[in-house]
């Protein structure tokens, strides 16, 4: 077999003689031996129990509330709900107030959304619930022009709004708005594909009611919706490994995907967004 074409290395065990707890499904933390630490709950991929706490790596992250706050330090979370719980403890707020998190920017930038991986040097900004609003929308076309995502903890929100679409013409609906209900039916606890399906199945030629919650903004963040892609800002995180947070199994170290794999994942995501209105690299 030619060199460089061997099989992918198996997941490495956790760092020994250090303390810490894992993180969420779909999350990774960069910076450990150029690999990924995957975190799951309950059992390993081989069906074994998770390693003792004293054998898990201690991972500490810095965080702020996106609208402004002192800097907090959080650790010991194994999924998104626990992450939000730690943020709630750090800032004395209910965890349910956290809508989503971005990495290295306080802005509502969907390209920096926490949900794929966290670099060990990444700074976590938590976006909390702000103003509630109710909007009546006339569905004059089959496609509303929305891309929906969710935070993995029961909240679905708007990730992108296609320019020129029905929703784009309603200026009070913005990227980052959480979709609380459609025609009175609550969406708390729904996944993004369930919300996208419900929006797609709404009858054409009729009105429907959206109840939304926008992220709380500081004065310097007040503006109309920003573009889907961010500019070339300063990159704070430089770690190479990844902490993966899964729904099942303990933390393990995995190799980073190759450039070819990253490109392929991006193309599949583009197809999902174009035809289903969702974007999910885990799928």
N, C-alpha and C positions, 0 to 999 in steps of 0.2 A: 504493500500500500504506500503510495507516495507520501512524503512528509507533508504535514499541514492539512491532510485530508482525513485525519483520524476521527473517531467518534467523539461526540460532545462529552466533556468530562461530567462525571456524576456530581451531584450537589455535595459540597464539602460540609463537614460538621461545623457547628457554631464555635466561635472563639472560646477557648477554655479559660477558666480562672477569672472570669469577669462576670459582673452582674448585669442583668437587664431583662426586659420583657420585649416581645415582638410587636408587629403592626398590622394593617388591614388587607383585605382582598384587593389586589390591584395596586398596592403601594410597594415601592422599592426604596431602599436607601443606598445611595452611591457612596463608595469610598472604602470598602473593605476588600483588599486584595484583588481589585479589578473584577470582582464578582458581584453576585446579588444575594442578599440575605432574604429568603422567602419566609414569610410568617403565616402560620395557619393556626387553627384552633383544635385542640383535643388530641389528635394523633398524627403520626408521621405518615409519609407516603407509603411506608411499608407496614403500617398498622401498629407501629410501636408508640408508646407514650412519649410526650415531649420531654426533652432533657431537663434536668433539675435547673432551678432558677439560677443557682450559682455558676452554671456553665453557659449561661446566655450572655451575649455581649451587652454592655451597658451603653445605650445610645441616648444622648441628651441633645435636645433641639431647642433653639431659641424661637420665640413666637411673640407676635403682637396682634392686637385687634386692628383690622385694616383701616378703620376710621380714626385710629389714634389711641395709644395706650403705652404704659411702661412695657419694657421687655420682660417676658416671663421665660422660664425654663421648664420643659416638660420631658418626661421619660416614662417608660414602663407601660406602653400601650401596644395591643396586639391586633387591633382592627380600627376601623374608622370611628365606630361608636365610642370606643375607649379613648381614641385620640381627642374627640370632641369633649369627652368627660374630663380629660386632663386639662384641656384649654379652659373649660368651665371652672375647674378648681383654681387654675392659675389666676383667673380674672374675676372670680366670684360671680359668675353668670350661669344660668341654667344651660346645660349642654344642648338642649333643644333649640336654643337661640342661634347656634352656629349653623349657617347655611352651607358654606363650602370654604375651602382654603386655597390660597394661591402661594406659589413659591417665589421668593425674592422680589415681590412687588406687592404694594398695597392696592393696586388698581384692579378693577374687574377685568382681568386679562385671561380669556379662556385658553390661551396657549400656554399659560403658566399655572393651569389648574392642577392642584394636588390630586393625584388619582392614578399615576403610573409609577413614579419613583421619587424618592426623596434623597438628595445628596446629603452626605454627612455635614456639609457646610451650608446647606440650604436654610434659608430663614422662612419660617411659616407665618403667613398672615391669615388670620381668621376673619371671614366676612360674616357679620351677624345680621339678624332680621332688622329691617327698617320699616319704612312706610308700607302699609297695606293699600291695595287699590283694586277696584272692580271695573272691568272693561267689557262693554258689549261689542262683539265683533260680528260683522256680516260675512259669511263664507261665500264669496262670489266665485271662488275657484276651488278646484280640488286640493291644490297645494297651498298651504298657508305661508310657506317660506321659513319655517322654524326648524332648527336642529335642537333636539332635546338631549340632555345628559342628566345624570343624577350623582349624588354625593356618596352613594353606597350606604347611607344611613336613613333612607326614607324620604329624601327631598329630591324632586325632579325640578330642573330649572332650564332656562333658555341659554343655550351655548352659542348659537349663531342665528342671525336674522338675515335672510337673503335680500339683497338690495332690489327694490322695485316690487317686492311681494306685498300681499295684503297686510301682514303684520308690520312691515317696514313703513307703511303709510300711517300707522297709529303711533305717534311720537311718544306716548307715555308708556309704551311697552319697550323694555330694554333688555339687552344681554345681561344675564345674571339674575333676572327676576325669577323667583321661585313660583311654580304653578301650584297653587294651593287647592283649587277645585275647578271643575268644568261643569257648568249648569247645575251647581249645587252638590255635585258628587266629589267628595274629598279624594285627593290624590296623595295624601300623606301615607307613606309606606309603599308606594308604587315605584317600579323601576322605569327607566327612561323609555324603554321600548313599549311598555304598557301605555304610557301617556301618549307617545307618538301614535300608537294604534288608535287610541280613543279620539285624538284630534283628526286623524285621517278618516275615521268612520262617521264623523259629524256630517249631517246631510247638507249638501250644497244648496245655496239659495235661501238659507235660513240664518237667523241670528243665534249666537250662543254667548254665554257669560263666562268670562275668565276672572277668577280671583287670584291676584298675584301679590307677592311680597318682594319688595326690592331690598338689596343690601343697604345697610346703614352707611352713609357717606360722610366724609369730612368735607369742609368747605372747599378745599382745593381739589376735591374729586368730583364736584358737581359739574356735569357736562352732558351733552347728548351722547348717545351710544357711540362707542368707539369701534374701529374696524376690527375684523376678526383676527387679524394677525398683528403681532407686536413688532415694533421697530427693533433695531439692534441696540438694545440697552445694555447696561453693565450686567455681566453674569456674576452672581455672587458665589454660586456653588461650583466647585471644581472636582468633587469626588468622582471616582470612577466606578466603584462598586455600587450595588443596589440592594436595598432592603425591601423584599417583596412581602406584601401582606395578603394572605389568602384566607378563605373562609374555613379551610380544613388543613390540618397538618402544622408542624412546627417550623421554626425559622431554619432555612438552609441557604448555603451560598451557591449561587448559580452564575454561569457565564453571561456576560452581556451579549445581546444579539449583534450579529454582524451588520455591516452597512447594507448588504443585500436584504437581510431580514427586516431591517428597519424600513427600507424602501417598500418592501412588499406589504408590510403592515399598514403603512401610510396609504397605499393604493386601495387596500380592502376597506380601510376607514372611509376613504373618499366615496367608494361605491355605496357603503352603508348610509352615508350622509345624504347622497343624491337620491337614493331610492327608498329609504326607510325613515329618514329624518333623525337618525341616531348616529353617534360616533363613539365607539368603544373598542379600544385597542386590545382589551382582554378577550373579546369575541374572536 
